[in-house]
């Protein structure tokens, strides 16, 4: 049963990715890969990607964590509307969102290709993920392990039991129920 998904992944994911890498790198020669990876343009693109992603994550958390906390812990007027507003990125097609962002940034005089636009788009899409994931954790009842069962209480009169309790219990019991060694039958 594992062979079918593995075959599917190999044919429809791995093979196309390898073909894209081969075409984009101009072959499979390792020297060519190293040469492209060490170019200043490649390093510049990688650096931009890393710092922009870090800024996007920080901005997403700065917006998403307070919203997740409010939705998970408080009841307030408009809570349902806020929850619906947060999931809008999952409902709207990406092209519609991109068009809306382009129009919005054009109206305020920013380029839709600026770092601000990229970070704003990331925040818009990822706040919903933060709210859903973190809000689910914050809203769940705190799960504590059940308390351990108390240790069994020793029988009255047993070693470690209450001092004097066993003697009182034996003295108060009728003679036929007093603790005695079990009777054994004589061997036949």
Secondary structure, DSSP 8 states (H G I E B T S, - for coil): -HHHHHHHHIIIIIHHHHHHHHHHHTSS-HHHHHHHHTSHHHHHHHHHHHHHHHHHHHHHHHHHHHHHHHHHH---TTHHHHHHHHTHHHHS-HHHHHHHHHHHHHHHT--TTSHHHHHHHHHHHHHHHHHHHHHHHHHS---------------TTSTTS-TTHHHHHHHHS-GGGS----------
